[in-house]
């Protein structure tokens, strides 16, 4: 059962008020509240965006962006770990009726999320540690991390007691088939995804 949709005055939500103020002041930045802490991420680089687009394609080819589910970027996920906590995954697979599970502040109940995915940037520790606990606590069935820092793909499954019982990482060369629970067969080519997200080396103009 999803939580009731209740839009509270910002005066009763001081952290959310601050988060929204930051987003107004810093267009393009992502502001989240996890564990009662404000997390501010700068706009992603170009390869990050390309990797995300490439990642959407196998989900869409598998028919997951249709009448039963939707593939969406930047949708708010309400977290049960705090009174104002929410995250904004890079990519999510949600049930098609996700709008019926609206909670507040443009965020939706985790019950309608089948999968969340993050592509790491400079704040990679957040994706590899902080969000693992947050998404597990929210009972998100599958969490995928494109780890550009360490050149591998993580697939986390079976959330239990604030952690994932299943955690496998895959190196370039692997073909990774995601769990059937997402609703269709989706296989990811680790080398292709990492190559898409890899920034070009800085040019030496000397």
Protein Blocks (a to p, Z undefined) as FASTA:
>chain_A
ZZddddddfklmmmlmmmmmmmmmmghiacddeehiacddddddfklmmmmmmmmmmmmm
nopacfkbccdehiacddfkbfkbccddfbdcddfklmmmccbehiacfklpcbdcdddd
fklmmmmmmmmmmmmmnopabacdddfknopadddehieehiafbdcdddehiacdddfk
lopacdddfklmmmmmpccddddfZZ
